[in-house]
Every structure is written in structure tokens, then in C-alpha cells.
Amino acid sequence: MIFCRLDLYFFPILDIYTPIDRTILGYKELFSPIRRFSMKKAAVIHDLSGFGKCSLTAAIPVLSALGVQCCPVATAVLTGQTGYPCYHCTDLTAMLPDYIDAWGKNNAHFDAIYSGFLTGAEQISQVLDFIRQFREEHTLLLVDPVMGDDGNAYPFFTPGLLNGMKELTLEADVITPNLTEACLLADIPENALLHCRTNTDLLKLAEDVALRLQKKASHPQDVVITGVKCRDEKHPVIYNIAATANGIYRHESPFFDRSFSGTGDLFASVLCGCCTKGICTEDAILLAGKFLSHSIGDTMKENTPGRDGVNFEKFLIDLIADSNV
């Protein structure tokens, strides 16, 4: 009975056995390293916010649910995300070289590197150093270039940050900007969004920008522009626009006329976990869209303040099931 209970606990990493075999394993066979595959690892370079269900507090549970070990590299520690009326932030730029030093000496290897919120140009330079140290031929690099939303740059935005993000995104295999960030990266004028008078104009702009960014990279790159909002009175929807090696895609999800903290981080985390497992970008987008739609819909029922984030935790089990099909 002890072995049965242990075996059930280790079910996700013993998929090579049939159900009957699992009930009769002995101790040595159960824990034999030859019969277990190593878990994928992702270095996640992001901030840690005490409230807001974003950044590392979104990435860690999502990647863990997808069977990917999350190795956090904290860029800053905040009492809560910056949407709260009062918050305090400690910048950890000075500590990033210590990660490179210690993990290099410990012979760390990663299947993915995922960067999110970075405080400025100096941190981006250090992230590029991190990538040079730890990126291998098989390592996926996903960059979420956090700079702004809804046509406006965030308060910490600077020209130096933008120039650094342009350099960083060119290195990536997958980038996940929203439309505001994509326009910044592609040097599209700030008023371009204001000139989109119809949903058709908006979607065309998003697709044109995605293709423009994709062509900038010197290697195959998937560009996923997230959260393109089409506020049609009869059928409001939100699109994720993807430019991949297979073409340009639109993925449609229900539109919720509320903005919630952490949804972009959750989306990027699902993409990172799925792509690290070998799921193609197009399918990963579908899984992320479904996961977020359920999470946001449930949160809307409780009238939760947008700055508090979404109820994603209860839907992790569905994400696990969907990603293992």
C-alpha cells in the first residue's frame, strides 16, 4: 500500500508504466533514475509582488502545473503591483550578477529562459549577459517586453528601456507584447491606435506590426500580440494575433470589459510552459486563451477589484489536463 500511495504521488513522472505495473513496483524500481525523465527547467526573470497575482506569483504556479520547474530570478520585490495606491519597491539590479555567478559555478542548465518586468536599461543589459551565459542550442527564450498598455507607456518607461527591449526581443524565440508594446518596438507612431476607427483597422494594424517585428529578427521568431480588444456592441471579442513560421493567426476569446492585474503574465507563463514541453505556439495560445477566459469569467462573478488579479488557481487542474492531451 505504501508503494501504491507513493506511486500515485509520482504519477506525472511515471507515465511509461501501465496502471497495473504501477501497483506492483518495488522501492528500487519506483525510484530508479533510469525509469524517470528529468523535469524541464525555466529561468524566469521577473519581479515578485506580494499582491496582484502577477509576475513570479503567476509564473511559478502555472509553470509548476505544466510540469516545468520555475527557477526565479527576482528583478525587484514589491509589496504589491504598481496599480495599488500605496506600494514599496526594492530594485534588485545589483543582485542579478550574483545569479549569473552562482548558477554558473553550480553548472545550471535551462530548457527555457523567460523574461518579464525589468526596471530599466541596466537590468536589460544584465539579462542579455544571463542569456549569453545560460542559453544553449535547445533553450527556448521567451520575452514579454513590459512597457505599457492601452496606448500609454508605464511610468517607469524611458527611451533607454525601449532601446534595450528592442535588442532583447531580437534575441527571443517568442515575444508576447500587447499592441501598445508592439507599436513601440516597431517604431509605430503613438497616435496609430487612435487612427484605427474600426475593428478591421485595429486587427490590420496588429497583423502588420506582428509581421514587421517578425522580419526584424535574424532567426525564426514567433510574435504573439496579446489582448487586441474589439469592442463591437453585438459581439465584443479579444484577439491574440500570432505571426509564426506557419503564417498569421487570429485567436478569438470572449471580451470582458474589465482590466485585471497579471493576465499578461499568466498568458506568457502558459506559452512558456507549453512551448518548453514541445507544444507548438498556435496550440499554446489556444490553451492560454481558454485558461484566461475561465479565470477572468470566474473573477467577474465575485466583483473582484482589477488590481487584485484573477482567480486562476482553481483552473490549473484544467490546464494540466488540456496540456497533456
Secondary structure, DSSP 8 states (H G I E B T S, - for coil): -HHHHHHHHTGGG-TTS-HHHHTT--HHHHT-GGGS---EEEEEEEEEESSSS-THHHHHHHHHHTTEEEEEEEEEEESS-TTSSS--EEE-GGGHHHHHHHHHHTT---SEEEE----SHHHHHHHHHHHHHH--TT-EEEE---SEETTEE-TT--HHHHHHHHHHHHH-SEE--BHHHHHHHTT--GGGTTT--SHHHHHHHHHHHHHHHHHHSSS--EEEEEEEEE--SSS-EEEEEEEETTEEEEEEEE--S---TTHHHHHHHHHHHHHHTT--HHHHHHHHHHHHHHHHHHHHHTT--GGG----GGGHHHHHHHHT-
